[in-house]
Amino acid sequence: MSNTFGKVFRITTFGESHGPAMGVVIDGCPAGLEIDMAFIERELSRRRPGQSKLSSQRKEPDEVEVLSGIFEGKTTGTPIALLIRNRDARSRDYDHLAKAYRPSHADFTWHKKYGHRDWRGGGRSSARETVARVAAGAVARQLLETQGVQLTAWVSSVGDVSLNAPEETWDFADIEKTPVRCPHLPTARKMEELILQLRKEGDTVGGVISCRIEGCPVGWGAPVFDRLQADLAKAMLSINACKGFEYGSGFAGTSMRGSEHNDLFFRDGFDEEGNPLIKTETNFSGGIQGGISNGMPIYFKAAFKPVATIMRPQLSVDEQGEEVLLEGRGRHDPCVVPRAVPIVEAMAALVLADHFLRSQSSRLTDL
C-alpha cells in the first residue's frame, strides 16, 4: 500500500536503498509519445549522489533500463517499467543501527507500524526511493512539453542564506552552473560556503526550493478534494525531509487586505479563433483559483528540514528502550536541497501530467 501516486497518469515505485535495484511502473501514459532516453538520463544525473562535495559520496551511475512500454522510441500505451540498479550500496555502514532508532528518522515509527524493518539505509524510507520518481517525472515532463508546459525549480534559501536579490538579476541558465542550484551566483557561493562549513562541523542544514510552472492552460485541476494546489502539496510533502508547502502569496498573504490581494482580471487581446484572452493584473493566486489553473504562471515553495543523519554523537534508544550513543557513519548529504531540485520538478510534472489527462474528460466539447 501507499506506493502508488496519481489517478490517470499513475506511478508505482519499488525497491529498497540497499536492495538490488530501484524501479517504477508508469500506467496511463498515452501511446505514441516520443521518448528521449537521454533526457531521462540527464534528469537522473541531476539527482544522483556523488556529483559534488555538497552531496553524499555514494557513487551510483543511475543508468535506466527500459523493461516495457517503449518500442522504437515511442510509448505503446502499455505500462512503462523503468529499472535503476543499485551499484554502490554499503550495508556494513549501518550494522550498528540494526537494533537502534536514529533520531528524527523513520526507524522507530516504521518498526512500530510493521513490526519489521530494513535498517540498511532505511529501506523504502530512504531518499534513494526518489530516483524512481525522477525517472517517471522525466517521462511526464516530455508529455507536458507537447502542451507547452515548462517547469523550473531552484534553491531559494539554505539555512539563513536567502535569495533576496531582485529577480531581474537572476539567470535560470545559472541554476546548473553551481552545485547548490541557485540562479544568482553570488548568493549561490554563500550557500555553498555555509553547507561546506557545516559539513566540516559534522552538522547539516535545511532550505527552501522554489518552483515556477509556465504555459499551464486554464482548466487543469478540480474543485473540492482534487484541487491542483492540494495535489501539488501532497506531492511535495511526500518527498523525504519536506516540512512545508506554500503557493501563490502563501503565508505572506495573510497580512494583506483583500483589496490588495485580489487578482483583477483584464482582457489581453484575442486568440486565433477570436476568443478573448483573459489574464490577471497580479498573481497572488499563484496561477490557481478554486483548485483550477487560471492560465497564469503557477509558483510554489517547498521547505526541507536539515538532514537527520549528522556526524556527531547523539543519545537515542534501542528496540528495548535502552539508551545508546549513536554517531552517523557512511555517506550522507549535509544539505538535501541541491539534489532535491529535480525531485521537486519531477513530482510537480507527475501532478500536472495526471491533471492534464483528467482534464480531457471534464466536458463535451462538440455539443
Long-range contacts (C-beta under 8 A, 24 or more apart in sequence): 3-124, 5-235, 5-238, 5-350, 6-350, 6-351, 6-353, 6-354, 7-354, 7-358, 8-354, 8-357, 8-358, 9-140, 9-143, 9-350, 9-353, 9-354, 9-356, 9-357, 10-354, 11-132, 11-133, 11-136, 11-350, 13-129, 13-132, 13-133, 13-136, 14-132, 15-86, 15-124, 15-128, 15-129, 15-132, 16-118, 16-120, 16-121, 16-123, 16-124, 16-126, 16-128, 17-86, 17-89, 17-118, 17-120, 17-121, 17-122, 17-123, 17-124, 17-126, 17-128, 17-129, 18-86, 18-89, 18-91, 18-94, 18-118, 18-120, 18-121, 18-123, 19-86, 19-89, 19-123, 20-85, 20-86, 21-83, 21-84, 21-85, 21-86, 22-83, 22-84, 22-85, 22-86, 22-128, 22-129, 22-131, 22-132, 23-67, 23-81, 23-82, 23-83, 23-84, 23-132, 24-81, 24-82, 24-132, 24-133, 24-135, 24-136, 25-79, 25-80, 25-81, 25-82, 26-69, 26-79, 26-80, 26-81, 26-82, 26-136, 26-139, 27-79, 27-80, 28-354, 28-357, 29-69, 29-75, 29-77, 29-80, 29-139, 29-143, 30-75, 30-77, 30-143, 30-357, 31-74, 31-75, 31-76, 31-77, 32-74, 32-75, 32-77, 33-74, 33-75, 33-139, 33-142, 33-143, 33-146, 34-73, 34-74, 34-142, 35-70, 35-73, 35-74, 35-75, 35-139, 35-142, 36-142, 37-64, 37-66, 39-138, 39-141, 39-142, 40-64, 40-82, 40-135, 40-138, 40-139, 43-134, 43-135, 43-137, 43-138, 43-141, 43-342, 43-346, 44-84, 44-131, 44-134, 44-135, 44-138, 46-134, 46-176, 46-339, 46-341, 46-342, 47-130, 47-131, 47-134, 47-339, 47-342, 47-343, 48-131, 48-339, 49-331, 49-333, 49-339, 51-179, 51-339, 52-179, 52-338, 53-179, 53-196, 53-199, 54-179, 54-180, 54-192, 54-195, 54-196, 54-199, 54-333, 54-334, 54-335, 54-338, 55-179, 55-333, 55-338, 55-339, 56-331, 56-332, 56-333, 57-331, 58-88, 58-89, 58-90, 58-331, 59-87, 59-88, 60-86, 60-87, 60-88, 60-131, 61-87, 62-131, 64-135, 80-139, 82-132, 82-135, 82-136, 84-131, 84-132, 84-135, 86-128, 89-120, 89-121, 90-330, 90-331, 91-120, 91-121, 93-121, 93-329, 93-330, 93-331, 94-119, 94-120, 94-121, 94-329, 94-330, 96-326, 96-329, 97-326, 99-318, 99-319, 99-320, 100-316, 100-317, 100-318, 100-319, 100-324, 100-326, 101-316, 101-317, 101-318, 101-319, 102-308, 102-309, 102-316, 102-326, 103-308, 103-314, 103-316, 103-326, 104-305, 104-308, 105-308, 105-309, 111-319, 125-240, 126-240, 127-240, 127-241, 127-336, 129-240, 130-239, 130-240, 130-343, 130-346, 133-343, 133-346, 133-347, 133-350, 134-342, 134-343, 134-346, 136-346, 136-350, 137-342, 137-343, 137-345, 137-346, 137-347, 137-348, 137-349, 137-350, 138-346, 138-349, 140-346, 140-349, 140-350, 140-352, 140-353, 141-345, 141-346, 141-349, 143-353, 143-356, 144-349, 144-352, 144-353, 144-356, 147-215, 147-217, 147-356, 148-215, 149-213, 149-214, 149-215, 149-216, 149-352, 149-356, 150-213, 150-214, 150-215, 151-211, 151-212, 151-213, 151-214, 151-345, 151-348, 151-349, 151-352, 152-211, 152-212, 152-214, 152-345, 153-209, 153-210, 153-211, 153-212, 153-341, 153-342, 153-344, 153-345, 153-348, 154-181, 154-182, 154-183, 154-209, 154-210, 154-211, 154-341, 155-180, 155-181, 155-182, 155-188, 155-191, 155-207, 155-208, 155-209, 155-210, 155-337, 155-338, 155-341, 156-182, 156-207, 156-208, 156-209, 156-210, 156-301, 157-191, 157-207, 157-208, 158-191, 158-194, 158-195, 158-205, 158-206, 158-207, 158-335, 158-337, 159-194, 159-198, 159-205, 159-206, 159-207, 161-187, 161-190, 161-191, 161-194, 162-187, 162-208, 163-187, 175-341, 179-338, 180-337, 180-338, 181-337, 181-338, 181-341, 195-334, 195-335, 196-334, 198-334, 198-335, 199-334, 202-310, 202-311, 202-312, 202-328, 203-306, 203-310, 203-311, 203-312, 203-334, 204-306, 204-307, 204-308, 204-309, 204-310, 204-332, 204-333, 204-334, 204-335, 205-306, 205-334, 205-335, 206-241, 206-243, 206-303, 206-304, 206-305, 206-306, 206-307, 206-335, 206-336, 206-337, 207-303, 207-304, 207-335, 207-336, 207-337, 208-301, 208-302, 208-303, 208-304, 208-337, 209-301, 209-302, 209-304, 209-337, 209-340, 209-341, 209-344, 210-299, 210-300, 210-301, 211-299, 211-300, 211-301, 211-302, 211-344, 211-345, 211-348, 212-297, 212-298, 212-299, 213-287, 213-297, 213-298, 213-299, 213-348, 213-352, 214-297, 216-287, 216-293, 216-295, 216-297, 216-298, 216-352, 217-293, 217-295, 218-278, 218-292, 218-293, 218-294, 218-295, 219-292, 219-293, 219-359, 219-362, 220-292, 220-293, 220-352, 220-355, 220-356, 220-359, 221-288, 221-291, 221-292, 221-293, 221-355, 222-291, 222-292, 222-355, 222-358, 223-290, 223-291, 223-292, 224-291, 226-291, 227-288, 227-290, 227-291, 227-292, 228-288, 228-291, 228-292, 228-293, 228-298, 228-351, 228-355, 229-286, 229-288, 229-291, 229-300, 230-291, 231-351, 231-354, 231-355, 232-298, 232-300, 232-348, 232-351, 235-347, 235-348, 235-350, 235-351, 236-300, 236-302, 236-344, 236-347, 236-348, 238-347, 239-302, 239-304, 239-340, 239-343, 239-344, 239-347, 240-336, 241-304, 241-305, 241-307, 241-308, 241-336, 241-340, 242-302, 242-303, 242-304, 242-305, 242-340, 243-303, 243-304, 243-305, 244-301, 244-302, 244-303, 245-300, 245-301, 245-302, 245-303, 246-300, 246-301, 247-286, 247-288, 247-298, 247-299, 247-300, 247-301, 248-283, 248-284, 248-285, 248-286, 248-287, 248-288, 248-299, 248-300, 249-284, 249-285, 249-286, 250-286, 250-301, 253-284, 256-284, 263-289, 263-296, 293-355, 302-340, 302-344, 304-336, 304-337, 304-340, 306-335, 307-332, 307-333, 307-334, 307-335, 307-336
